[in-house]
Structures are given as structure tokens and as C-alpha cells.
Amino acid sequence: MALPRVLSADLEPAASASTATAAAAGAGATAKAVPTPSSAPTFHETVAPLDPEITNPAAQGAAATPQTQPDFATRAIDLLATLPIKGRAPKTGYDRELFGQAWVDVDRNGCDTRNDILKRDLTGITYTNSVPCKVQTGTLADPYTGASISFLRGSGTSTAVQIDHVVALSDAWQKGAQQLTTEQRTAFANDPLNLQATDGPTNQKKSDGDAATWLPPNKAFRCEYVARQISVKAAYSLWVTQAEHDAMANILAGCGGQLAPTNRQAPAAASSPAPVAEPAPAVAAPAPAAPAPAAPAPADVPAPAAPAPADVFYANCSAAKAAGAAPILAGQAGYRAGLDRDLDGIACES
């Protein structure tokens, strides 16, 4: 049976095991490799299969995160202030398999994670068969580049759209993920908050860079991109380097109170108890008066519309349309420049 095609869907191009073995042999039998701390991202990572044919469900409990996602309406700059600042740990022992099998079915809906993200981020989707799972074609409005990319499933075409780990697996390994359990790392690698469909070549250029070494070419998306990295690192108890922290803070300084993405809901308004009325003193009832003419029934007054949540996050216009929120005007909940492609103040208008 043919092995699935592999590709850097993780932003981390591969150096094969055979290449590594050959390099070690060439160094001589007496030369012993000594691991050293990694001060900058490297570009040799184990890769994940692209468009796997078999969907494997994750083990029960594999989706648990060590922390809950940020509270509703938390500012990203405030959440950044809670992340520990440390140096990058050695990359010693890193392997893609330590984050679980690639693209498993974590939510156990019958579809692998890659196809779940393609369904979320693409529009005009068709499927390989009558089961709405494996995406055959679609169009990506790529937030990293601002370009529109056509996707066609196939051994020579699927590379056009890859799935980025917003916080790369190797970066996470060097900043706290070594202390996570295998189940928590599997959740990290398949968490929709940490995944974004994007342009394949752009995916390759990022590799395992953090905010200090790589940002999306589309400057309009940088606020949201950095905020997502901060939410992910907070949820999985990861730290940032000083350079990374400073780069994030510099971006957020121009973002006007950018909120940290979260799956937490707005807290329900607390209802105050009804006041208890004091009993009125008893008095003699007056003689009944002649009945007054019946007043006309008041006209129906429509109930006021429920206020919109303080903030709503839509990953893309497909999500906004699925929620019945499109089009979204500037100032309305869920509006952001990343969804307003022509910047006319109306997002997801078509």
C-alpha cells in the first residue's frame, strides 16, 4: 500500500531520518554530537501527511488543555503580560510524533483535523463524495497574504493550501511543551485556535518562527495573528522569549485594544432578586364605584432586541455567514478589518 504523501503542513520542512543518519556517519565514529540550545528557529522538522486517506480518531481525553482559554473580552496586551518570559530551551529530543499522530480526529466527528480546518476556512467547497468530510475543491481568502487561492485536492495540487500551526510545534517544544503530557500535546497540535489554512509557500517560509522572526506579509492580519499566538500560549502554559514578547507588544501597540480570541462565552448578566414588598396596613374597603368603560387594548409593542455580545470572533466570512451575522458593519460585534477585504466598512458582504 502506498504511503501517504508528506509535506510541511506544520510550517516545518523536513530533513529525513536517512539524511540525519548519513550526516552522523560522515562525522566519524569518534565524533559525538553534543546538543546545544537553539537561539533561533531551525528549518529541519518532521512533517505531517497531506490529505490523509484514513481518518484515525484520537484517544478519549486527548483534547484536554492544561488551562482554559482566556476569559471573554480579555485584551491581548493584558494576556501577554501574564506569559512568563524565559530563554528558548534546547530542542533536544523534539519529534513531530511527540505531538500525536498528525491530523487525528480529535473531536471524533468522523473527519480528520486537516479537513475540519479546510471546511472552516474555505468557501465554495465541494467534497470527494456524498459524505461532507474530505474537501475536494474550494477557495481560500488567505489572511496571511491577502490573496485568493484555489484549492484542488490531489498529489500535485494540495500543496497550494497548507495548515499552519499558528504557534509552531517546534517553537512550543522549546518553550514549555516538553512538560505537557502526550494528550495535551496532541490537543495542541489539533486545536482549531492554533490552526489556520494558508498559502503553501508562505507556510514554508514561516517554518517554526515566532513573532520575533516571522509575521504574516499581510499587515492587516498581524494584530489578530499575534493575539491568537498569545491565546494559544496562555491556554497551554507556554512561555515567550524577551524578543518575542517585545515584538508582540510592538504589534499590539497599534491594534486599538485587540481582544484575545477565545471559546469562552460572555458571562450571563446577574439577575438581582425582586424586592420584597412590605405588607400594607389593613383599611376598610370603599363602596364599589360604577365600572369605568374598558380602555382599548394597548397596541403590541415589539420587545427590544437582545443586545449583541460585547465581542464575537469569526475566523472567516464562512463562519460569520453560518452564524447568520453577515454582512457585518463597522462597529458591530464580530467586525474586523481582516473580514473587510475592500475596507469599505462592510465585512462579509458577498
Residue pairs with C-beta under 8 A, 6 or more apart in sequence:
4 49
4 50
4 51
4 52
4 53
5 49
5 50
5 51
5 155
5 158
6 14
6 47
6 48
6 49
6 50
7 47
7 48
7 49
7 50
7 158
7 159
7 162
8 14
8 45
8 47
8 48
8 162
8 203
8 204
9 47
9 48
9 49
9 50
9 102
9 103
9 114
9 162
9 163
9 203
10 45
10 47
10 48
10 96
10 102
10 163
10 164
10 165
10 168
10 169
11 162
11 164
11 165
11 168
11 203
11 204
11 206
11 207
11 208
11 209
12 43
12 44
12 45
12 46
12 47
12 96
12 168
12 169
12 170
12 207
12 208
13 43
13 44
13 45
13 47
13 204
13 207
14 44
14 45
14 46
14 47
15 44
15 45
24 33
27 33
35 90
35 91
35 92
36 90
37 87
37 88
37 89
37 90
37 91
38 88
38 90
38 91
38 174
39 88
40 213
41 168
41 170
41 171
41 207
41 208
41 209
41 210
41 213
41 214
42 91
42 170
42 207
42 208
43 207
43 208
45 94
45 96
45 169
45 170
45 207
45 208
46 95
46 96
46 97
47 96
48 96
48 102
48 103
49 102
49 103
50 114
50 158
50 159
50 162
51 114
51 134
51 153
51 158
52 102
52 103
52 112
52 114
55 104
55 105
55 110
55 111
55 112
55 133
56 101
56 104
56 105
56 112
57 104
57 105
57 108
58 100
58 104
58 105
58 106
58 108
58 186
58 190
59 183
61 183
62 100
62 104
62 106
62 183
62 186
62 187
63 106
63 107
63 186
63 187
63 190
64 183
64 184
64 187
65 184
65 187
65 188
65 191
65 235
65 236
66 180
66 184
66 235
66 236
66 237
67 234
67 235
67 236
67 237
68 235
68 264
69 193
69 231
69 234
69 235
69 262
69 263
69 264
70 79
70 231
70 234
70 235
70 260
70 261
70 262
70 264
71 262
71 264
72 262
72 264
72 265
72 266
72 267
72 309
72 310
72 311
73 259
73 266
73 310
73 311
74 259
74 260
74 262
75 257
75 258
75 259
75 260
76 223
76 226
76 227
76 230
76 231
76 252
76 255
76 258
76 259
76 260
77 249
77 252
77 253
77 258
79 230
79 231
79 234
79 260
80 230
80 240
80 245
80 248
80 249
80 252
82 234
83 230
83 233
83 234
83 238
83 239
83 240
83 245
84 239
84 240
85 239
85 240
85 241
85 242
85 245
86 175
86 239
86 240
86 241
87 241
88 174
88 175
88 241
89 173
89 174
89 175
89 176
89 178
90 174
91 170
91 173
91 174
93 178
94 170
94 173
94 174
96 102
96 169
98 173
98 182
98 185
99 169
99 177
99 185
99 186
99 188
99 189
100 182
100 185
100 186
100 189
100 190
101 186
102 189
103 112
103 113
103 114
103 190
104 112
104 113
104 186
104 190
105 111
105 112
105 113
106 113
106 186
106 187
106 190
107 116
109 116
110 131
110 133
111 119
111 133
111 134
113 163
113 190
113 195
114 163
115 133
115 134
115 135
116 192
117 163
117 192
117 195
117 196
117 197
118 125
118 135
118 138
118 151
118 161
118 163
118 197
119 125
119 132
119 135
120 192
120 197
120 315
120 316
120 318
120 319
121 140
121 196
121 197
121 315
121 316
121 318
122 135
122 138
122 139
122 140
122 151
122 161
122 197
122 318
123 138
123 139
123 140
123 141
123 316
123 317
123 318
124 137
124 138
124 139
125 135
125 136
125 137
125 138
126 135
126 136
126 137
126 138
127 133
127 134
127 135
127 136
128 134
128 135
128 136
128 153
134 153
135 151
135 153
136 152
136 153
137 150
137 151
137 152
137 153
138 150
138 151
139 148
139 149
139 150
139 151
140 148
140 149
140 150
140 151
140 161
140 197
140 198
140 199
141 148
141 316
141 317
141 341
142 148
142 149
142 197
142 198
142 199
142 202
142 218
143 196
143 198
143 216
143 218
143 221
143 224
143 225
143 316
143 338
144 164
144 196
144 198
144 199
144 202
144 216
144 217
144 218
144 221
144 225
145 198
145 199
145 202
145 216
145 217
145 218
146 217
146 218
146 220
146 221
146 341
147 199
149 160
149 161
149 199
150 160
151 157
151 158
151 160
151 161
152 158
152 160
159 200
160 199
160 200
161 197
161 198
161 199
161 200
162 197
162 198
162 199
162 200
162 203
162 204
163 195
163 196
163 197
163 198
163 203
164 195
164 196
164 197
164 198
164 203
164 206
165 189
165 194
165 195
166 193
166 194
166 195
166 196
166 225
166 228
166 229
166 232
167 188
167 194
167 210
167 229
167 232
167 233
167 238
168 206
168 207
168 208
168 209
168 210
169 177
169 188
169 189
169 208
170 208
171 208
171 209
171 210
172 185
172 188
172 236
172 238
175 233
175 238
175 239
175 240
175 241
176 236
176 237
176 238
176 239
177 185
177 188
177 236
177 238
179 237
180 188
180 236
180 237
184 236
188 194
188 232
188 236
191 232
191 235
192 315
193 228
193 231
193 232
193 235
193 261
193 263
194 228
194 232
196 228
202 216
202 217
205 214
206 214
207 214
210 229
210 240
210 241
210 244
210 247
211 226
211 229
211 244
211 247
211 248
211 251
212 241
212 243
212 244
212 246
212 247
215 222
215 225
215 226
215 247
215 251
216 222
216 225
220 337
220 338
221 338
222 251
223 251
223 252
223 254
223 255
223 258
224 258
224 261
224 336
224 338
226 247
226 248
226 251
226 252
226 255
226 258
227 252
227 255
227 258
227 259
227 260
227 261
228 261
229 248
230 248
230 260
231 260
231 261
231 262
232 238
233 239
233 240
234 260
240 248
252 258
259 311
259 313
261 313
262 313
265 309
266 309
266 310
266 311
308 332
308 333
309 333
310 333
311 333
311 334
312 323
312 325
312 333
312 334
313 334
314 320
314 323
314 325
314 328
314 334
314 339
314 348
316 339
317 326
317 339
317 347
317 348
320 326
320 328
320 334
320 339
320 347
320 348
321 348
325 333
325 334
325 348
326 347
326 348
326 349
327 346
327 347
327 348
327 349
328 334
328 335
328 339
328 346
328 347
328 348
329 335
329 345
329 346
329 347
330 340
330 345
330 346
330 347
334 347
335 347
336 347
337 343
339 347
339 348
340 346
340 347
